[in-house]
Amino acid sequence: MFRNPRRATLLLAAGAAAAVAGGLLDRRDPTMAVTVSASTPLRHLLSTASTGLLSSNPLFSFSPWQDYFSKYLTVFKFFTGRFPVIISFASALVPSTNLSNQGSGGNSDHSRCLSRNSIAEAAAAVGPSVVNISFVQETQWAQNKRIGSGTIIDPDGMILTCAHLVADTESTKAVLSGKVRVTLQDGREFEGVVLNADCHSDIAIVKIKSSTPLPAARLGSSSKILPGEWVVALGSPLCLQNTVTAGIVSCVGRKSSDLGLGGIRREYIQTDCAINVGNSGGPLANLDGEIIGVNVLKALAANGSGFAVPIDSIVKIMEHFKKNGRVVHPWLGLKMLDLKPTIIAQLKERSSSFPDVRKGVLVSVVTPGCPAERAGFAPGDVVTEFDGKPVESVKEIIDIMWDKVGRPFKVLVQRANNVSVILTVTPEEADDQQLSA
């Protein structure tokens, strides 16, 4: 902000003098003081030049420079002849015990300032691994071409992208008859092969072959990202390759039902990064240059509402691909709601028979003929334990089931008037109709 330390020091002094002149000069209280604070970067900048400047400047008669007396504070005084003005080079940082190590990758320091090049550095770290993908499928009547983006996640040429770019959206099977063309940031072109695709989660894996190792992005974690955190979106919107946009995380864990999407529950990272046609499949990155999501959706009726599949969910999807060749979606046939203290309080106001629980998952709908109905579930049940583990969200239940289709699970349910019941339910694999319902 200040390139001249002497000028910066004089500006601070002028600010203090302005505070004095603004009505405080008439006061004779020798205990009164005016404090001027500066953030850490400015504090370090000023400290390198202030000693010589303050001792030689004829405008003021400064007391001797005082050494730092704490980790965060350095003070010197000058006297107006009426009361001391204290210039405090104090750190404006939030204590690290509150937000340190809460970044998306566990190593980010939220207390640091956003520097001039923070976004540029993140984009530079991720950019070489971002690719443009064109998918062409020829039919008897026409040629279908789709344009999007992707991210190289392995030096051997494994590319992460979205399924609606390279797969048949009418089924869960990848389209193998089309041609996938991949263009790197440096201009090299490769022919790609669709290895796996899951249209429900909208995630796909494309493979290209290169004689030399390819630039691969680092995967972060989406479990600790915070609303308001800065993020960067990269891709090829409107075929404009190597485009970078930035914004903040608007919402963590945006539910698919909030967006009017049916089927099995999914969650997204909502951001206000500019997302346009061609960004699909491109990475969402944090300021550490780590991938925390894949951009797949935008709200057509609103500007600045984009949605990305969290990288933690994608890692699990890739594990499904590796283990089963597809994503296995266990199905119980239940619609459930995460219970929060405020919701529990409302439900107890409506009915005094509502069970005394502090957390859990409320069963709102039981699909006729589903595994849950056969197990004895009923609307109004509150699931508090699943497979012997306490649960307070639908996501936790989904994570526990994982891909265990056909395996029985013990479920502890609380019912009206605090009746506890243990049910045994065996999930089935969801078919296309159940995935989209």
ABEGO torsion letter per residue (X at the ends): XBABAAAAAAAAAAAAAAAAAAGAAABABAABBBBBBBBAAAAAAAAAAAAAAAAABAABBBBBBBBBABAABBBBBBBAGABBBBBBBBBABBBAAAABGABAAGABBAABBBBAAAAAAAAAAAAAABBBBBBBBBBAABBBBBBBBBBBABAAGBBBBBAAAABBAABABBBAABBBBBBBAAGBBBBBBBABBBAAAGBBBBBBBBABBBBBBBBBBAAABBBGBBBBBBEBBGGBBGBBBBBBBABBGBBAAAAGBBEBBBBBBBBABBBBBGABGBBBBBAAGBBABBBABBBAABBGBBBBBBAAAAAAAAAAAAAAGBBBBBBAGBBBBBBBAAAAAAAAAABAABBBBABEBBBABBBBGBAAAAAGBBBGBBBABBGGBBBABAAAAAAAAEABBGBBBBBBBBBBGGBBBBBBBBBBBBBAAAAAX
